């Protein structure tokens, strides 16, 4: 069995299936905003509270690679 292992989100979004999924998501979002505005607005503070840890997790994920110290690092030592 030969399966394609290269997954591209951009290619998937431009496929017919991607267009259908994006269209349905847009339809659901517009329906919720127009017909259930009071429900959506009442959940907004909770959505913001849930969004903060997610943003922190995803945005800080790549920053730990910058703090690797090399053995020949002379910071904090007086020159001899």
C-alpha positions as CSV (number, residue, x, y, z in Angstrom):
1,X,0.0,0.0,0.0
2,X,1.4,3.4,-1.0
3,X,0.2,6.3,1.1
4,X,1.1,9.9,0.8
5,X,2.9,11.1,3.9
6,X,3.3,14.7,2.9
7,X,0.3,16.6,4.4
8,X,-0.1,20.2,3.4
9,X,-2.8,22.3,5.0
10,X,-2.8,24.8,2.2
11,X,-3.4,22.0,-0.4
12,X,-6.1,20.5,1.8
13,X,-7.9,23.9,2.2
14,X,-7.9,24.4,-1.6
15,X,-9.3,20.9,-2.2
16,X,-13.1,20.4,-2.7
17,X,-13.3,18.8,0.8
18,X,-11.5,21.8,2.3
19,X,-13.9,24.3,0.7
20,X,-16.9,22.4,2.0
21,X,-15.5,22.2,5.5
22,X,-14.6,25.9,5.5
23,X,-17.9,26.8,4.1
24,X,-19.8,24.8,6.8
25,X,-17.6,26.4,9.5
26,X,-18.4,29.9,8.2
27,X,-22.1,29.1,8.0
28,X,-22.1,27.8,11.6
29,X,-20.2,30.8,12.8
30,X,-22.5,33.3,11.1
31,X,-25.6,31.4,12.3
32,X,-24.3,31.4,15.9
33,X,-23.5,35.1,15.8
34,X,-26.8,36.1,14.2
35,X,-29.3,33.9,16.0
36,X,-27.6,33.3,19.3
37,X,-25.8,36.5,19.9
38,X,-26.6,36.7,23.6
39,X,-25.3,33.1,24.1
40,X,-22.1,33.8,22.3
41,X,-21.5,37.0,24.1
42,X,-22.2,35.4,27.5
43,X,-19.4,32.8,26.7
44,X,-16.9,35.4,25.5
45,X,-15.1,35.9,28.9
46,X,-14.7,32.2,29.3
47,X,-13.4,31.8,25.7
48,X,-10.8,34.5,26.4
49,X,-9.7,32.8,29.6
50,X,-9.3,29.5,27.7
51,X,-7.5,31.2,24.9
52,X,-4.7,32.7,27.1
53,X,-3.1,29.3,28.1
54,X,-3.4,28.0,24.6
55,X,-1.7,31.1,23.1
56,X,1.0,30.9,25.8
57,X,1.6,27.2,25.1
58,X,1.9,27.6,21.3
59,X,3.8,30.9,21.3
60,X,6.4,29.9,23.9
61,X,7.0,26.4,22.4
62,X,10.0,27.5,20.2
63,X,11.6,29.9,22.7
64,X,13.4,27.3,24.8
65,X,15.9,26.5,22.1
66,X,17.6,29.9,22.5
67,X,18.7,29.3,26.1
68,X,21.2,26.6,25.4
69,X,24.5,27.5,26.9
70,X,27.7,26.3,25.3
71,X,30.6,25.0,27.4
72,X,32.9,27.8,26.2
73,X,30.4,30.4,27.3
74,X,32.3,33.0,29.4
75,X,29.5,35.0,30.7
76,X,29.8,35.7,34.4
77,X,33.6,35.0,34.5
78,X,36.3,37.5,34.9
79,X,38.9,37.6,32.1
80,X,42.3,36.3,33.3
